[in-house]
Structure formats: C-alpha cells, structure tokens
C-alpha cells in the first residue's frame, strides 16, 4: 500500500485522491523574488489543503511544449525553499515533480514524500536515487521531448504502447531495487499525443494499468480542451472537471488538478451516487 511518512494510507480504496498543482516556475509568480514566491506558494497550498487536496505537486521545470530548459541549480533554487516552507507548516504529502536525481534527493531530504517524474526515472542516476529515497514514485509516459513532442506524434496502438512502456519502466524500477508497491503509473496526457490519442487513452484508461498499480491522470487545463472547445487556459475549469470525472470513472486513482474544490465537489457527488448504485446491486 502507498503510505505517507506517518504510515497512514496515501490512497484509500473507493476514493480518488486529489493532487493539487503548485507551479514553481518564474512565470507562475508575481515578479517579487524568492521570499514572495515562498509566501505565495504557502498561501496557494494552504487554500488547496483547506479545499481537500491529499497531495501537493511542486515542480520547477516547465514541461509545456516549447518551454525553455532549466539547469539543475535553478530548478533546486525554485523548489527547495518552497518545500522547506511547506513542511514546516503543513503535514500534507508533498510530491516533487522532477526528472533529476539531485533534485529528487534534495527535495525528499527537505521533506517531500513522493517523486513525480514525467521521464519515468530515465535520466542518469534517477533510478538509483529513487531506490535509495524509498518514497512513492509516479512514472509517466512521454513520447519524445517537451520541445518537439507535439509536432507529429504517431502510434500504432497508443494504449498498448503506453502500457508496454510503463510496464517496462516498472521492470527497470524493480531491477534497480525500488519497491513495486511504491509505484504509480501515468499515461502522460498531452505529452507527445494528438487530441484523438489523448481521448483514446482516456476512454481506455483501465487498459493502461500494468502490474495492478494505481493510475494518476493529469488533464487539468491542458490543450486538449482548447482543441475540443477552443477555450483559453483560464476558461478551462469546467471542462477540466468533466475530464477529471471521466478519468475517475475509467479507473484513475489520483487526479492531478489546478482547481481542487471544484474537482472534489464533482468527484464526491459522483461517489455518493455510485455508493447507492452499489447498495442497490
Ligand atoms: C501529468 O499529466 N503534467 S505539467 C499545459 C497546460 C496546462 C497544464 C497549456 N506534470 C503532468 O500540467 N505530471 C505535468 O496548458 C505532470 N502527469 C504527471 N504525473 C503539464 C501541465 C499543463 C500543461
């Protein structure tokens, strides 16, 4: 079972866990330097916890298509002070969104309780770092690299390809000494996928699962909404709620979202109705 630092479960069966997104990239904060960034992060996280977030995901690398690469020092300087500030105030699980072994180590030492890696521990040293750190790890599928992944993604069978890739990464993790019970799988919506490929993966989410591991789904405010509905990023909340609900219905165990309260209300409402369906069957 995935557990938090105090031994309590990270995932309860029958309930979808909420991962709230905290951006630590410079464009996500008002331009007031490090202390303001930490203060703003604390305010944002405080609100997400009040709204019911189970996990807070913090990342210092922007993986949006075309985003500039960031060096390890800069990534560290963005996230570590924020993690320090958060662990002193809150006992929520903090997830570090990084691909770098160095950042994983520093973040977990500062109190992060989970690693979220969009490159599924393929960077140098990441497998052994994660084995050593012994915290839950989300392994995400990406085809290509952030700068170019959306140019012309091609799959013979997107769902089978994603499942096979994740299954191979699970095998690599186990071979490197990670505890299989610490692994979470993620199809990587928007990471080297067309709209049709993203929707196929969402419809077939249960077939992405490998080794019976939990699934994390991140669709919040993503470009698939623009492609379907033509909405700019700040107008994508309601569509994001629909996508989170569909992901949960199709077997997601964790949803990664910007809008915690709106998502939780929708999921809890659906769960209440589902409970009666089960009682009646
Ligand atoms: C994910 O799916 N995604 S960062 C572009 C947007 C909106 C949102 C154009 N990290 C995932 O959230 N980690 C990211 O509008 C992630 N799964 C996991 N595990 C991209 C993102 C976004 C990009």
Boltz pocket constraint, residues with backbone or C-beta under 6 A from the ligand:
constraints:
  - pocket:
      binder: B
      contacts: [[A, 63], [A, 64], [A, 97], [A, 116], [A, 117], [A, 118], [A, 138], [A, 140], [A, 186], [A, 188], [A, 189], [A, 216], [A, 217], [A, 218], [A, 219], [A, 220], [A, 221], [A, 222], [A, 223], [A, 233], [A, 256]]
      max_distance: 6.0
